[in-house]
Amino acid sequence: MSELIIDLERDPLRVLESTRLVLGNRWDQARYVHVDQQQVEATADLLAAAPDPPADWSATLHPQAESDEARANLVLVVDALNFCFWSVPSSQKPRWRVTCNGETYDGYWALAAALRRAVEEGYPIADGDFLATITESDVAAILRPDPGTSDIPLLRARMEHLQEAGKAILGRWDGSFLYAINAAHRSAPRLVKEVVAACPSFHDTIPWQRREIHFYKRAQILIADVYGAFDGSGPGAFNDMHLLTAFADYKVPQVLRRFGVLRYAPALAEKIARYDLIPFESDEEIEIRSATIWGVELVRQALAARGRQMPAFAIDWALWRAGQDL
């Protein structure tokens, strides 16, 4: 097995550097999760022949706004809420679902649909004053499920995230997240750092063996969504999107495991087969997320060796969309 190679100029957020500590200098040294180099190459072969994935920002489903200022705030709202849509098999009701304009959605797309519905119903969710003082009953109404389906998980945390975003908009960003976007001067990592500094809920780092592991999942998704929402132009015209890593969530590792890129130790595989909860900040969770970052990075390197330049965030998009279909 060859060593994990880091180009430090490509890693200003220290995501690759810190997650490599978890996996060791070689990707077969972790306890629970290994990266299979042969399957990395096979996955690169599949992606090399595929078209570039579209941006994960649907104009027909996500909430829309007329002004750049309001659109930037709506992107922030989406990603302040972009976490935890799953349910366990023992749930008495089907997972959280939302019907909008005659179509029913679950997971992330239900969030997009719920927020689009909220805009159509007149909720001022792009307004910093409304967000900063939003109540739990407001959030419950905005994210209300279809009859007979489960409520969205972690409702109070979602309220707190929206209040945090609203206070940042009002107190730090002159009324719109667009202020932060413009102040980043087209640098994606610089905007990640600003979001993490302004909104603690985006500060996705985990202590591990007296070190700090950086993931920045939702902060990096946020910048990718700004890029997508503005179609890579105007406020979405970043010069260094290639410096983002994969977004270490719970969908992409499922797809990487399906493709054989990630291999789980028997004890971890058995837990997942039983639908046991993998505890937050456990070694197992940290290894899954770290291996996800590096699985995508190794696929990116393998694609580059084939002459196909696909940044990590685009590979993430491609894998995430595959996960919606598998």
N, C-alpha and C positions, 0 to 999 in steps of 0.2 A: 504494500500500500504506500502511495506517495503522501507527502506531507500536505497539510492544509496551507495554502499560500495566500498571504494577504498583501495587497498593494495598499499601504497606509494612506496614500493619496486618494484612494477610492473609498476610504472608511472614516470620514470626518466625524461620524456619530459614534464610532467605536463599537458598533454592533457586531461586525465580523470579528474584531479583535477579542472582545469580551466573551462572545459565545464560543470562540475557539478554545478558551480556557476550559469550558465544560466538556468539550469533546476530546481534548488532548491535541497534541501536535499531529496525530493521525486519527482519522475519523472512526477507527475501530476500537478506541480505548475507553469509550464511555461505558457505563454499567448497564443501562437499559435500552439505549437506542443506538444503532449503527447505521451508517450510510453505505449503501452498496454501490461501489463505483461502476460495476458492470451495468447496473440498471440506470445509473446516471447517464451513461453513454447511450443506452437504448432510448431513454426519455428524450435526450437531445436529438436523436435521430427522428423521433416523432415530431418534435417541435420545429426542427429545421425545415420540414416540408410543409408546415402549417402557415397560414397567413398571420400577420400581426393581429393580436387580439384587439378588439375595440375597447375604448375607455369604459370603465365601469360607472358610467353616468348616463342614465337613460333620460332623454328629454321627454319621453312619453310617460315616465313613471315618477321620477324624482320631483320634488317641489320646485316650482319655477318662480322667477322674479323678473321684473322689467329692468331694474337698475343693477349695475355691478355691485354696488354696496349691499343691497339686499341679497343678491345671489351669493356673495361671499359669506354672509351670515347664515344663509340656509345650508351651505355646505358644512359650515362649522356645527350647526345644529344636528345635521345627519350624523356626523362622526362623533359628536358628543354622546350620541345614543347608540352607536354602532358596536354593540357587544351583547353576547349571551341571548341567543334566540332559541336554544335547544330545550327539549324536554326529555324526561326519562320514560321508558316504556311503561312504568307503573302509574303514570298519570291517568286520572279518571277521565280527562277530556283530551281531545286532539290538541296538538301544539297551537300556539298563538297564530291566528290567521286574520287577515284583513282583506275585505272585498272593496275594490275601488273601481268605479266605472264598469261594473259588470264582471270584473276579473278578480279571482281570489288568489292571494299570495301568502306565503309563509316565510320565515327566516328574515334575512336582510331585506328582501323585496317587499315584505309586509311593512317594514319600517318606512321604506321609501313611499309606499302607497299611503300609509297612515299620515305621513307628513304632507304629502300632496293633498290628501283629503282635508287636512287641517287648514291649509292655505285657502282651499276652495270654500271652506266653511267660515272663513274670516278670522281665524286665530292669527294674531300678529307675531308669528314665531320667528320672523326676521328682525324683530325689534328688541334692542338690548334692554329697554326698560321692562318689557313684558317678561323676557327671559330671566332677568335678575330677580324678579319677585314671583316667578311662576309657582303655583301651588301643586301639591300632589294630586288634588282633584282635577286640576287643569291637565296635568300630564296623563292621568287616567282617561280623561275624556278624549284627548288627542290620540292616544294609543289604544283606544278601546278595541277589544277583539270582536270578531264575528260571534253571533250568538252560538252558545254551545261549545266554544273553543276556550282554551286556557288564556288567562291574563298574561301579558308580557312579564317575564321575570324581572326582579330587582327594580321595581317601580320607584322606590324612594331614592335609590342611587341615581336613577335617570333624572329625577327632579334636581338632585344636587348637582349633577353634571351640567344641566341646563342653566341653573342659577350661576354656577361658576363661569360658564361661557358668557352669560349676560353681563356679569360684573367685569369681566375682562374687556368686553366690547365697550362698555361705558367708561371704565376707569383707565384703561391702558391703550385702547385702540381707537379713540376719537369717534366712537359711535358705530364703527364697522370693522369687521375682520379684514376688510380690504386694506385698511391702514397698515396692518401687520404684513400683509402680502406685499404691498408696495415697498415697505421698509426693508424687506428681505433682498431687494434688488436682484430678483430672478434667481436666487439661490435656494434650492429645495432644502438642503441641510440647515441653512440659516433659519428658515421658517420653522422647521421642526424644533430647533432649539428655542425659538421665541414662543411657540405654542406650549412647549413643555414648561418653560419658565412662568408663563402666564396662567396656565391651567393645570394644577397638580394632578387631576385625574388622567391627564395624558402622559404623566411621568412614569413610563413603563420600564422601570429598572427593578432588579431583584437581587438581594444580597445572597451570595453563594461562596462559602468557604473563605470568608473575610474579603471577598471581592464583590464588585458590583457588575452585574450582567445587564447589558443594555439591549432592549428589544424595540421600544418606541413603536409598537404596532399601530395604534390608532393615530398617532401623530403623523406617521409616514403615510398611512391611508388617507388622512386628511389632505396632505399635500398632493397626493396622486389624484384625489377627487377634485381639488381645485384645478389641477391640470385638465382633468376630464370635463368638468363643468364649463370651463371656458375654452374648451376645444384646443388647448395648447397655445392659445394666443392671448394677447392683452394681459390681464392679471395671471393667466395660466401659462405664460411663456417663461418657463424656467430654463436656465442654461445647463443645469447639472442634474437632471432627473436620474441619470445613470448612477448617481451616488446613493440612491435609496437602495435598501435591501428588501428582501421578501418581508411580508407582513405575518408575523408568527402568531396565527390564530389557531382555531381548532378545525377548520375546514381543509386548509392546504395540507397539513400533515396526513389527513385521511387520504387525500388524493396521492400524495407521495408514497404512502404505504401501499395503496392499491397498485401503483406502478412499480413497486418493489424497491424504490429508492431508499425508503426507510425500512429497517428491520428491527422489530421489537423483541426484547428478551422474553422468554416464555412467561415469566411471572407477570410482566406488564401486559403482554398480549391476553393473558387469561383474565386480568382485571377488566380490560376493555371489553372482552367478550361477555363478561357478566354485567356490563354497564356500571361498574364501580366508579365512583367519582375520583378522579385523580386530583389530590389536594393542591390548592394554590400554593405556589412557592416550594412544592416538594421537588426532590431531585428528579423524579420521573417527569414532572411537568417541565422543569427547566431543560432537561435533556431533549424532550420532544420539541420544544420551541427552538432550542439551539440547533438541533439537527435539521429542522425545517429551514432555518436561515441558511445553513450550509448546504443542504440538499439543493436548494434553488441556486445558490452561488456556484456550486459545482456544475450544475446544468448550464448556467450562464457561461462559465469558462469553456465547457465542452462545445457549446454552440459557437462561441467565438473562434475556437480552433477549427470549426467547420466553415468559417467565413460568414456566419450569421450573427450579427450584433443585435441581441435582444436584451435590454436591461432587466434587472431582477424584478422590478415592479411589473413589467409586462409579462414576464414568466409567471409571476404570482397571479396576475389577472387570468392568464390562460388556464392555469391549474384550478383556480377558484371556479371559473366557468365550467370546467370539466366536472368539478364536484357537484355542480347543480344538475348535471345531466346523468351522472353515473347512478 
